[in-house]
């Protein structure tokens, strides 16, 4: 399984976050910037999470992952498979699993080497920033994460436990 180290925090000014993200990745040779409209369909399964991410209505990823949702700095272990026919895959999956929740968002991604910075506008929840560091060495990932947190001037008390799916489910309970 692949693994990454990640945090998520609410943000109030997306423009400043985008400016900082662009400046941060500028120093890397391998970098990418992309904007996607994502629909994440979470399915009810035990012990792990299964979601189909539909990207711009044309491609997608089926992602199976497990992570500690009690910590604000989390390690995710995951498997994923790409699809060029996400609508058909969604129909198949809906025949086998109940849908837990659907998360819709506009994601601006800034990628440099093994570092992913996501600025998300999540329907029904607001604006967030996520850092993901894909790693082989956890010590190296911790240092990169500390650098990101410091550079973006984030405070750990503002980090969010859980996923957008958890936040939407809690909101529906109210």
C-alpha positions in Angstrom: 0.0 0.0 0.0 1.1 3.6 -0.6 1.1 6.0 2.3 1.1 9.7 2.9 1.2 12.1 5.8 -1.5 14.7 5.8 -3.2 17.6 7.5 -6.3 19.7 6.7 -7.3 23.1 8.0 -10.1 25.6 7.3 -8.9 28.8 5.4 -10.6 32.1 5.0 -8.6 33.6 2.1 -8.1 31.3 -0.8 -6.2 33.9 -2.8 -3.4 34.2 -0.2 -3.2 30.4 0.0 -3.0 30.1 -3.8 -0.3 32.7 -3.9 1.7 31.0 -1.2 1.3 27.6 -2.8 2.4 28.8 -6.2 5.5 30.5 -4.6 6.2 27.3 -2.6 6.3 24.9 -5.6 8.2 27.4 -7.8 11.5 26.2 -6.4 11.0 22.6 -7.5 12.0 21.2 -10.9 9.0 18.8 -11.1 5.9 20.8 -10.5 2.3 20.9 -11.6 -0.7 23.1 -11.1 -4.3 22.0 -11.9 -7.9 22.8 -11.1 -10.4 20.0 -10.9 -14.1 19.7 -10.1 -14.3 16.5 -8.0 -17.3 14.4 -6.9 -16.3 11.9 -4.3 -18.9 9.1 -3.8 -18.3 7.4 -0.4 -19.6 3.8 -0.1 -20.5 2.1 3.1 -18.0 -0.5 4.0 -16.5 -1.8 7.3 -13.1 -0.9 8.7 -11.8 1.2 5.8 -13.1 3.9 3.4 -14.0 3.3 -0.3 -14.7 6.3 -2.5 -15.0 6.8 -6.2 -13.6 10.2 -7.2 -15.0 11.5 -10.4 -12.8 14.2 -11.9 -14.3 16.8 -14.3 -17.0 14.2 -15.2 -14.5 12.5 -17.5 -12.1 10.3 -15.5 -11.8 9.1 -11.9 -10.1 7.1 -9.3 -11.4 4.3 -7.1 -9.6 4.7 -3.7 -9.6 2.3 -0.8 -7.9 3.8 2.3 -7.5 3.6 6.0 -6.2 6.2 8.4 -6.5 7.3 12.0 -9.3 9.8 12.1 -8.6 10.8 15.7 -5.4 12.7 15.0 -5.0 16.0 13.2 -1.7 14.8 11.6 -2.6 11.5 9.9 -1.0 8.7 8.0 -3.1 7.3 5.2 -2.5 3.9 3.7 -4.2 3.6 0.4 -4.7 1.7 -2.9 -6.2 3.3 -6.0 -7.1 2.5 -9.5 -7.8 4.9 -12.4 -10.8 4.8 -14.6 -11.8 6.5 -17.8 -15.4 5.6 -17.3 -16.3 6.8 -13.8 -20.1 7.0 -14.4 -20.3 3.3 -15.3 -18.1 2.3 -12.4 -20.3 4.3 -10.1 -23.4 2.4 -11.4 -21.6 -0.9 -10.8 -20.5 0.1 -7.2 -24.0 1.3 -6.3 -25.3 -2.2 -7.1 -22.9 -3.7 -4.5 -22.7 -0.9 -1.8 -24.9 1.7 -0.3 -23.8 5.3 -0.7 -22.7 6.9 2.6 -22.3 10.5 1.4 -21.3 12.5 -1.7 -18.7 15.3 -1.4 -18.5 17.9 -4.2 -15.6 20.3 -4.4 -13.5 22.5 -6.6 -9.9 21.5 -5.9 -6.9 23.6 -6.9 -3.8 21.4 -6.8 -0.2 22.4 -6.5 2.1 19.4 -6.8 5.9 19.3 -6.4 7.7 16.0 -6.3 6.0 14.1 -3.4 4.2 17.2 -2.0 0.6 17.9 -2.7 -1.1 21.2 -1.6 -4.8 21.2 -2.2 -7.0 24.3 -1.9 -10.6 23.1 -1.7 -13.9 24.8 -2.0 -16.2 22.2 -0.6 -20.0 22.4 -1.3 -21.8 22.9 2.0 -18.6 23.2 4.1 -16.4 26.1 2.9 -12.8 26.5 2.1 -9.9 24.3 3.2 -6.2 23.7 2.6 -4.7 20.2 2.7 -1.1 19.1 2.6 -0.2 15.5 1.6 3.4 14.2 1.7 3.8 10.9 0.0 6.7 9.1 1.6 9.0 6.2 2.0 10.8 7.8 5.0 8.4 9.1 7.7 11.2 11.3 9.2 11.6 13.1 5.9 7.8 13.5 5.6 7.6 15.0 9.1 10.2 17.6 8.2 8.5 18.5 5.0 5.1 18.8 6.8 6.7 21.0 9.5 8.1 23.3 6.7 4.7 23.5 5.0 2.9 24.3 8.2 5.4 27.0 9.1 5.5 28.5 5.6 1.7 28.7 5.5 1.6 30.0 9.1 -1.0 27.4 10.2 -1.7 26.6 13.8 -2.2 23.0 14.9 -5.3 23.9 16.9 -6.9 24.8 13.6 -6.3 21.4 12.0 -9.3 19.3 11.3 -9.8 15.6 12.2 -11.6 13.4 9.7 -12.5 13.8 6.1 -15.0 16.1 4.3 -17.3 13.1 4.3 -17.2 13.1 8.1 -17.9 16.8 8.3 -20.8 16.6 5.9 -22.3 13.7 7.9 -22.0 15.6 11.1 -23.6 18.6 9.5 -26.6 16.5 8.3 -27.1 15.1 11.9 -27.8 18.6 13.2 
